[in-house]
Amino acid sequence: MLFSPKEKGQGMVEYALIIVLIAIVIIVVLTILGTQISRVFSQISSALGT
């Protein structure tokens, strides 16, 4: 046997931790850049005349 059931469960936990870490990074980046992104979309909207 290459993998025991403990290692398989551990792998799933590691994947979950990676997904949580990526989500936290995305939230932090969007929070920091949120006003700049909003400003860009506002400029695009006004340039389109809507």
Beta strands, then each sheet from edge to edge (+ up, - down):
end
